[in-house]
Amino acid sequence: MFTVGCDFGALAAKIAVMDNGRMLSSAIRGITAAPEQVATDLLNAALSDAGLRAADVGCSISTGWGRKRVPFADSQVGEGACLARGAQWLLPSTRTVIDIGGQNIRALSINDAGKIVDSNSNDKCAAGSGRFLEVAAEALELKLGDMAAVAARSRTPAKVSSQCCVFAESEVVTLLNEGRELADIVAGVHDSIVRRIVAIAGPVGIKEDVLVCGGCAKNERLIQGLQAHIKLEMKRPEVDPQLVGAIGAALLAQDRLRKQPGT
């Protein structure tokens, strides 16, 4: 029973190929100006790795911001349901999911069946998301992957208080022009994002186990900051944390197939 889940986000597309609850392959690619082609290329790569053809796939579901741009999807499902399903499969003890993506922050409270009990997300502003880190890195002429290591050298983190991504960039540049240490500015950016995430996650009632996913889950400074504020261990999946939604979509496709007569 081969199924495919495609999470087409704001900055990256992710895909997972499943067979009866077992992940066979996955792939991740950045978004370009041709989203349909990105999705198709991603599917071909993942199927090739699994030794499958498109005709072998019984059902495929897309999710994410660009879910309607995935040409091979049989249907679309919202991000929350896919994240909850994927998180529960990866870590059955999960009760809180914190997804820190390219443009979105989403917090979910889920039960032991992987169903959403409560949820909250950021507004249209990208402050607190991966895009905020990218903007700050560009302003400070740093590589995105180096941000956490630079922040770790800080002794006195700067205060970055703006709740707007555009204004926060200006604030970062101002701090730099004022002569603040680079490490302190970068640490301040991370701390600002942590506060934003905590403000969004708090209302859902944060309970153990907490699973953090999305591209920003790879940032150790953010994980440490969240643990310091929330006073709970922030757990991450054993697979790439960007794949949680795609895995959930593939599992939901699997559930849908099982409900069909004759399967």
Order of alpha helices (4+ residues) and beta strands (2+ residues): beta-beta-beta-alpha-beta-beta-alpha-beta-beta-beta-alpha-alpha-alpha-alpha-beta-alpha-beta-alpha
